[in-house]
Amino acid sequence: MKIKKFNRKFKPSKNSSFFITEKAKIFLENNEQITMVDKFKNEYDVVKKNWGYYATPSINKRLIKNNYHTYLVKNKINNTIFLHLVNKKKKKQFYNYLKKYKIKILKWIK
């Protein structure tokens, strides 16, 4: 694994009212995993495989255990589709975000 740290700020789209700060790029070899942990100790893993990535832990077990619900959403402005992992205690903020940025839920994935 190789980590390249930096501090790049950008808007995710020209219509955004907020900035994202990119802190690092992590270069993984096959079968290496990184685990991200929030202040409440909820975890999110990504594993590099020779065919691509396990981009999320199991949706019906580990994500639920770590207090996340999974949504497939579509931005109505530019027709892009995303997978959002939402902390189950933060659904109100999530729905406000969807409304503000004209994002539609395509599917709630348990």
VMD Tcl script that builds the backbone (N, CA, C; Angstrom):
set m [mol new atoms 330]
animate dup $m
set s [atomselect $m all]
$s set {name element resname resid chain x y z} {
  {N N MET 1 A 0.847 -1.177 0.000}
  {CA C MET 1 A 0.000 0.000 0.000}
  {C C MET 1 A 0.893 1.240 0.000}
  {N N LYS 2 A 0.481 2.223 -0.769}
  {CA C LYS 2 A 1.192 3.493 -0.826}
  {C C LYS 2 A 0.165 4.602 -0.582}
  {N N ILE 3 A 0.512 5.574 0.245}
  {CA C ILE 3 A -0.384 6.692 0.550}
  {C C ILE 3 A 0.281 7.988 0.117}
  {N N LYS 4 A -0.445 8.766 -0.663}
  {CA C LYS 4 A 0.029 10.085 -1.072}
  {C C LYS 4 A -0.903 11.108 -0.420}
  {N N LYS 5 A -0.387 11.877 0.533}
  {CA C LYS 5 A -1.192 12.849 1.276}
  {C C LYS 5 A -1.127 14.217 0.611}
  {N N PHE 6 A -2.249 14.912 0.648}
  {CA C PHE 6 A -2.313 16.296 0.188}
  {C C PHE 6 A -3.596 16.910 0.708}
  {N N ASN 7 A -3.869 18.131 0.335}
  {CA C ASN 7 A -5.001 18.868 0.886}
  {C C ASN 7 A -5.665 19.683 -0.228}
  {N N ARG 8 A -6.374 19.004 -1.116}
  {CA C ARG 8 A -6.981 19.650 -2.279}
  {C C ARG 8 A -8.452 19.938 -2.003}
  {N N LYS 9 A -8.885 21.174 -2.202}
  {CA C LYS 9 A -10.294 21.539 -2.026}
  {C C LYS 9 A -10.927 21.768 -3.388}
  {N N PHE 10 A -12.168 21.281 -3.531}
  {CA C PHE 10 A -12.885 21.465 -4.790}
  {C C PHE 10 A -14.385 21.375 -4.547}
  {N N LYS 11 A -15.145 21.931 -5.469}
  {CA C LYS 11 A -16.597 21.765 -5.457}
  {C C LYS 11 A -16.921 20.527 -6.293}
  {N N PRO 12 A -17.809 19.651 -5.793}
  {CA C PRO 12 A -18.126 18.443 -6.556}
  {C C PRO 12 A -18.836 18.725 -7.872}
  {N N SER 13 A -19.505 19.864 -7.967}
  {CA C SER 13 A -20.098 20.311 -9.230}
  {C C SER 13 A -20.156 21.823 -9.206}
  {N N LYS 14 A -20.346 22.432 -10.364}
  {CA C LYS 14 A -20.352 23.901 -10.406}
  {C C LYS 14 A -21.531 24.493 -9.634}
  {N N ASN 15 A -22.592 23.730 -9.411}
  {CA C ASN 15 A -23.771 24.217 -8.684}
  {C C ASN 15 A -23.671 24.000 -7.178}
  {N N SER 16 A -22.636 23.336 -6.715}
  {CA C SER 16 A -22.515 22.995 -5.298}
  {C C SER 16 A -22.293 24.237 -4.448}
  {N N SER 17 A -22.851 24.186 -3.238}
  {CA C SER 17 A -22.655 25.282 -2.292}
  {C C SER 17 A -21.609 24.908 -1.239}
  {N N PHE 18 A -20.929 23.780 -1.420}
  {CA C PHE 18 A -19.940 23.329 -0.449}
  {C C PHE 18 A -18.698 22.819 -1.161}
  {N N PHE 19 A -17.634 22.705 -0.390}
  {CA C PHE 19 A -16.371 22.179 -0.898}
  {C C PHE 19 A -16.101 20.811 -0.289}
  {N N ILE 20 A -15.367 19.984 -1.009}
  {CA C ILE 20 A -14.852 18.719 -0.501}
  {C C ILE 20 A -13.338 18.884 -0.400}
  {N N THR 21 A -12.770 18.354 0.670}
  {CA C THR 21 A -11.324 18.374 0.824}
  {C C THR 21 A -10.803 16.959 0.647}
  {N N GLU 22 A -10.032 16.755 -0.396}
  {CA C GLU 22 A -9.408 15.458 -0.631}
  {C C GLU 22 A -8.110 15.414 0.175}
  {N N LYS 23 A -7.974 14.419 1.056}
  {CA C LYS 23 A -6.851 14.354 1.981}
  {C C LYS 23 A -5.736 13.418 1.537}
  {N N ALA 24 A -6.068 12.368 0.758}
  {CA C ALA 24 A -5.039 11.404 0.381}
  {C C ALA 24 A -5.505 10.543 -0.776}
  {N N LYS 25 A -4.555 9.977 -1.464}
  {CA C LYS 25 A -4.802 8.901 -2.424}
  {C C LYS 25 A -4.116 7.672 -1.849}
  {N N ILE 26 A -4.828 6.555 -1.859}
  {CA C ILE 26 A -4.295 5.303 -1.338}
  {C C ILE 26 A -4.204 4.319 -2.491}
  {N N PHE 27 A -3.024 3.806 -2.723}
  {CA C PHE 27 A -2.777 2.866 -3.803}
  {C C PHE 27 A -2.666 1.474 -3.186}
  {N N LEU 28 A -3.628 0.596 -3.486}
  {CA C LEU 28 A -3.665 -0.743 -2.910}
  {C C LEU 28 A -3.190 -1.788 -3.904}
  {N N GLU 29 A -2.581 -2.819 -3.390}
  {CA C GLU 29 A -2.259 -4.016 -4.163}
  {C C GLU 29 A -3.443 -4.968 -4.036}
  {N N ASN 30 A -3.489 -5.994 -4.875}
  {CA C ASN 30 A -4.558 -6.986 -4.797}
  {C C ASN 30 A -4.647 -7.572 -3.389}
  {N N ASN 31 A -5.885 -7.748 -2.916}
  {CA C ASN 31 A -6.197 -8.339 -1.611}
  {C C ASN 31 A -5.748 -7.498 -0.426}
  {N N GLU 32 A -5.566 -6.200 -0.641}
  {CA C GLU 32 A -5.320 -5.283 0.472}
  {C C GLU 32 A -6.610 -4.521 0.759}
  {N N GLN 33 A -6.800 -4.215 2.032}
  {CA C GLN 33 A -8.031 -3.549 2.486}
  {C C GLN 33 A -7.677 -2.298 3.263}
  {N N ILE 34 A -8.521 -1.268 3.107}
  {CA C ILE 34 A -8.472 -0.124 4.010}
  {C C ILE 34 A -9.817 -0.070 4.732}
  {N N THR 35 A -9.780 0.357 5.975}
  {CA C THR 35 A -10.994 0.513 6.769}
  {C C THR 35 A -11.053 1.953 7.243}
  {N N MET 36 A -12.146 2.619 6.934}
  {CA C MET 36 A -12.375 3.979 7.390}
  {C C MET 36 A -13.310 3.908 8.594}
  {N N VAL 37 A -13.025 4.715 9.609}
  {CA C VAL 37 A -13.781 4.675 10.854}
  {C C VAL 37 A -14.209 6.098 11.205}
  {N N ASP 38 A -15.512 6.261 11.533}
  {CA C ASP 38 A -15.978 7.590 11.939}
  {C C ASP 38 A -15.831 7.758 13.453}
  {N N LYS 39 A -16.197 8.918 13.970}
  {CA C LYS 39 A -15.994 9.199 15.393}
  {C C LYS 39 A -16.837 8.310 16.307}
  {N N PHE 40 A -17.840 7.625 15.745}
  {CA C PHE 40 A -18.672 6.709 16.532}
  {C C PHE 40 A -18.213 5.254 16.381}
  {N N LYS 41 A -17.071 5.055 15.722}
  {CA C LYS 41 A -16.464 3.745 15.484}
  {C C LYS 41 A -17.238 2.881 14.494}
  {N N ASN 42 A -18.098 3.498 13.668}
  {CA C ASN 42 A -18.717 2.780 12.551}
  {C C ASN 42 A -17.659 2.628 11.472}
  {N N GLU 43 A -17.605 1.452 10.851}
  {CA C GLU 43 A -16.548 1.152 9.893}
  {C C GLU 43 A -17.069 1.003 8.469}
  {N N TYR 44 A -16.167 1.297 7.516}
  {CA C TYR 44 A -16.439 1.120 6.097}
  {C C TYR 44 A -15.158 0.612 5.443}
  {N N ASP 45 A -15.249 -0.532 4.751}
  {CA C ASP 45 A -14.079 -1.161 4.140}
  {C C ASP 45 A -14.115 -1.071 2.620}
  {N N VAL 46 A -12.925 -1.022 2.040}
  {CA C VAL 46 A -12.734 -1.175 0.597}
  {C C VAL 46 A -11.598 -2.167 0.414}
  {N N VAL 47 A -11.806 -3.160 -0.459}
  {CA C VAL 47 A -10.791 -4.182 -0.719}
  {C C VAL 47 A -10.449 -4.170 -2.199}
  {N N LYS 48 A -9.158 -4.154 -2.525}
  {CA C LYS 48 A -8.681 -4.231 -3.912}
  {C C LYS 48 A -8.554 -5.693 -4.299}
  {N N LYS 49 A -9.164 -6.059 -5.415}
  {CA C LYS 49 A -9.070 -7.416 -5.955}
  {C C LYS 49 A -8.403 -7.335 -7.331}
  {N N ASN 50 A -8.001 -8.459 -7.898}
  {CA C ASN 50 A -7.370 -8.436 -9.214}
  {C C ASN 50 A -8.368 -8.080 -10.313}
  {N N TRP 51 A -9.675 -8.154 -10.036}
  {CA C TRP 51 A -10.719 -7.814 -11.011}
  {C C TRP 51 A -11.341 -6.453 -10.760}
  {N N GLY 52 A -10.942 -5.757 -9.687}
  {CA C GLY 52 A -11.535 -4.458 -9.352}
  {C C GLY 52 A -11.548 -4.252 -7.851}
  {N N TYR 53 A -12.710 -3.864 -7.298}
  {CA C TYR 53 A -12.820 -3.573 -5.866}
  {C C TYR 53 A -14.091 -4.158 -5.280}
  {N N TYR 54 A -13.993 -4.624 -4.056}
  {CA C TYR 54 A -15.174 -4.735 -3.201}
  {C C TYR 54 A -15.366 -3.313 -2.704}
  {N N ALA 55 A -16.332 -2.606 -3.247}
  {CA C ALA 55 A -16.471 -1.183 -2.950}
  {C C ALA 55 A -17.200 -0.924 -1.642}
  {N N THR 56 A -17.884 -1.915 -1.112}
  {CA C THR 56 A -18.571 -1.744 0.157}
  {C C THR 56 A -18.628 -3.078 0.889}
  {N N PRO 57 A -18.680 -3.035 2.207}
  {CA C PRO 57 A -18.934 -4.265 2.949}
  {C C PRO 57 A -20.321 -4.803 2.585}
  {N N SER 58 A -20.659 -5.977 3.069}
  {CA C SER 58 A -21.970 -6.550 2.733}
  {C C SER 58 A -23.084 -5.587 3.138}
  {N N ILE 59 A -23.968 -5.314 2.184}
  {CA C ILE 59 A -25.039 -4.341 2.381}
  {C C ILE 59 A -26.062 -4.835 3.402}
  {N N ASN 60 A -26.310 -6.133 3.415}
  {CA C ASN 60 A -27.350 -6.655 4.309}
  {C C ASN 60 A -26.812 -7.124 5.662}
  {N N LYS 61 A -25.500 -7.020 5.897}
  {CA C LYS 61 A -24.960 -7.433 7.198}
  {C C LYS 61 A -24.042 -6.370 7.793}
  {N N ARG 62 A -22.812 -6.244 7.256}
  {CA C ARG 62 A -21.818 -5.370 7.894}
  {C C ARG 62 A -22.218 -3.901 7.867}
  {N N LEU 63 A -22.809 -3.427 6.760}
  {CA C LEU 63 A -23.207 -2.020 6.744}
  {C C LEU 63 A -24.301 -1.753 7.770}
  {N N ILE 64 A -25.261 -2.659 7.877}
  {CA C ILE 64 A -26.322 -2.501 8.872}
  {C C ILE 64 A -25.728 -2.548 10.282}
  {N N LYS 65 A -24.811 -3.479 10.521}
  {CA C LYS 65 A -24.148 -3.585 11.826}
  {C C LYS 65 A -23.419 -2.287 12.165}
  {N N ASN 66 A -22.894 -1.601 11.152}
  {CA C ASN 66 A -22.183 -0.338 11.352}
  {C C ASN 66 A -23.079 0.882 11.151}
  {N N ASN 67 A -24.397 0.668 11.238}
  {CA C ASN 67 A -25.401 1.747 11.263}
  {C C ASN 67 A -25.583 2.485 9.943}
  {N N TYR 68 A -25.347 1.797 8.828}
  {CA C TYR 68 A -25.547 2.425 7.527}
  {C C TYR 68 A -26.698 1.768 6.765}
  {N N HIS 69 A -27.456 2.586 6.078}
  {CA C HIS 69 A -28.450 2.119 5.111}
  {C C HIS 69 A -27.942 2.512 3.731}
  {N N THR 70 A -28.254 1.712 2.740}
  {CA C THR 70 A -27.710 1.893 1.393}
  {C C THR 70 A -28.803 2.337 0.438}
  {N N TYR 71 A -28.527 3.382 -0.325}
  {CA C TYR 71 A -29.479 3.922 -1.298}
  {C C TYR 71 A -28.801 4.052 -2.657}
  {N N LEU 72 A -29.518 3.668 -3.693}
  {CA C LEU 72 A -29.113 3.953 -5.062}
  {C C LEU 72 A -29.863 5.220 -5.449}
  {N N VAL 73 A -29.133 6.261 -5.828}
  {CA C VAL 73 A -29.756 7.557 -6.094}
  {C C VAL 73 A -29.325 8.099 -7.453}
  {N N LYS 74 A -30.133 9.029 -7.958}
  {CA C LYS 74 A -29.837 9.638 -9.257}
  {C C LYS 74 A -29.972 11.148 -9.156}
  {N N ASN 75 A -28.931 11.846 -9.601}
  {CA C ASN 75 A -28.978 13.297 -9.666}
  {C C ASN 75 A -29.809 13.684 -10.884}
  {N N LYS 76 A -30.913 14.384 -10.654}
  {CA C LYS 76 A -31.836 14.723 -11.742}
  {C C LYS 76 A -31.264 15.788 -12.683}
  {N N ILE 77 A -30.306 16.555 -12.225}
  {CA C ILE 77 A -29.750 17.631 -13.046}
  {C C ILE 77 A -28.813 17.085 -14.117}
  {N N ASN 78 A -27.909 16.194 -13.729}
  {CA C ASN 78 A -26.920 15.718 -14.710}
  {C C ASN 78 A -27.008 14.211 -14.980}
  {N N ASN 79 A -28.080 13.575 -14.481}
  {CA C ASN 79 A -28.357 12.161 -14.791}
  {C C ASN 79 A -27.281 11.191 -14.308}
  {N N THR 80 A -26.568 11.531 -13.236}
  {CA C THR 80 A -25.549 10.626 -12.715}
  {C C THR 80 A -26.123 9.796 -11.570}
  {N N ILE 81 A -25.659 8.559 -11.460}
  {CA C ILE 81 A -26.164 7.626 -10.465}
  {C C ILE 81 A -25.067 7.345 -9.442}
  {N N PHE 82 A -25.453 7.322 -8.165}
  {CA C PHE 82 A -24.518 7.114 -7.067}
  {C C PHE 82 A -25.068 6.094 -6.083}
  {N N LEU 83 A -24.174 5.508 -5.317}
  {CA C LEU 83 A -24.528 4.660 -4.193}
  {C C LEU 83 A -24.207 5.463 -2.937}
  {N N HIS 84 A -25.223 5.734 -2.119}
  {CA C HIS 84 A -25.021 6.494 -0.888}
  {C C HIS 84 A -25.191 5.582 0.306}
  {N N LEU 85 A -24.285 5.686 1.251}
  {CA C LEU 85 A -24.381 4.979 2.520}
  {C C LEU 85 A -24.737 6.014 3.575}
  {N N VAL 86 A -25.884 5.825 4.221}
  {CA C VAL 86 A -26.435 6.845 5.108}
  {C C VAL 86 A -26.473 6.321 6.536}
  {N N ASN 87 A -25.891 7.073 7.451}
  {CA C ASN 87 A -25.987 6.708 8.855}
  {C C ASN 87 A -27.454 6.752 9.253}
  {N N LYS 88 A -27.934 5.681 9.862}
  {CA C LYS 88 A -29.367 5.580 10.150}
  {C C LYS 88 A -29.855 6.678 11.097}
  {N N LYS 89 A -28.955 7.312 11.839}
  {CA C LYS 89 A -29.339 8.413 12.725}
  {C C LYS 89 A -29.313 9.762 12.003}
  {N N LYS 90 A -28.906 9.774 10.741}
  {CA C LYS 90 A -28.749 11.022 9.987}
  {C C LYS 90 A -29.671 11.089 8.778}
  {N N LYS 91 A -30.774 10.362 8.798}
  {CA C LYS 91 A -31.665 10.316 7.630}
  {C C LYS 91 A -32.285 11.676 7.322}
  {N N LYS 92 A -32.605 12.459 8.338}
  {CA C LYS 92 A -33.196 13.781 8.095}
  {C C LYS 92 A -32.227 14.655 7.288}
  {N N GLN 93 A -30.960 14.662 7.679}
  {CA C GLN 93 A -29.958 15.438 6.940}
  {C C GLN 93 A -29.812 14.901 5.518}
  {N N PHE 94 A -29.876 13.576 5.368}
  {CA C PHE 94 A -29.783 12.964 4.051}
  {C C PHE 94 A -30.939 13.414 3.157}
  {N N TYR 95 A -32.164 13.371 3.673}
  {CA C TYR 95 A -33.319 13.781 2.871}
  {C C TYR 95 A -33.265 15.268 2.528}
  {N N ASN 96 A -32.752 16.083 3.429}
  {CA C ASN 96 A -32.561 17.509 3.118}
  {C C ASN 96 A -31.548 17.690 2.002}
  {N N TYR 97 A -30.474 16.915 2.035}
  {CA C TYR 97 A -29.450 16.941 0.995}
  {C C TYR 97 A -30.047 16.551 -0.357}
  {N N LEU 98 A -30.841 15.473 -0.379}
  {CA C LEU 98 A -31.476 15.025 -1.625}
  {C C LEU 98 A -32.341 16.126 -2.223}
  {N N LYS 99 A -33.122 16.750 -1.385}
  {CA C LYS 99 A -34.021 17.812 -1.853}
  {C C LYS 99 A -33.226 19.005 -2.390}
  {N N LYS 100 A -32.240 19.429 -1.636}
  {CA C LYS 100 A -31.447 20.604 -2.018}
  {C C LYS 100 A -30.740 20.410 -3.356}
  {N N TYR 101 A -30.205 19.199 -3.603}
  {CA C TYR 101 A -29.419 18.954 -4.802}
  {C C TYR 101 A -30.172 18.173 -5.877}
  {N N LYS 102 A -31.507 18.117 -5.736}
  {CA C LYS 102 A -32.367 17.495 -6.753}
  {C C LYS 102 A -31.937 16.060 -7.066}
  {N N ILE 103 A -31.833 15.279 -6.000}
  {CA C ILE 103 A -31.437 13.878 -6.119}
  {C C ILE 103 A -32.634 13.008 -5.770}
  {N N LYS 104 A -32.844 11.991 -6.572}
  {CA C LYS 104 A -33.994 11.090 -6.428}
  {C C LYS 104 A -33.508 9.708 -5.977}
  {N N ILE 105 A -34.223 9.111 -5.018}
  {CA C ILE 105 A -33.906 7.756 -4.612}
  {C C ILE 105 A -34.455 6.802 -5.650}
  {N N LEU 106 A -33.589 5.986 -6.225}
  {CA C LEU 106 A -34.017 4.953 -7.163}
  {C C LEU 106 A -34.385 3.672 -6.412}
  {N N LYS 107 A -33.614 3.367 -5.374}
  {CA C LYS 107 A -33.840 2.114 -4.648}
  {C C LYS 107 A -33.195 2.191 -3.282}
  {N N TRP 108 A -33.945 1.813 -2.256}
  {CA C TRP 108 A -33.358 1.596 -0.942}
  {C C TRP 108 A -32.939 0.139 -0.919}
  {N N ILE 109 A -31.682 -0.102 -0.658}
  {CA C ILE 109 A -31.150 -1.460 -0.663}
  {C C ILE 109 A -30.878 -1.837 0.780}
  {N N LYS 110 A -31.584 -2.792 1.288}
  {CA C LYS 110 A -31.426 -3.155 2.699}
  {C C LYS 110 A -30.068 -3.660 3.022}
}
mol reanalyze $m
mol bondsrecalc $m
mol representation Tube
mol addrep $m
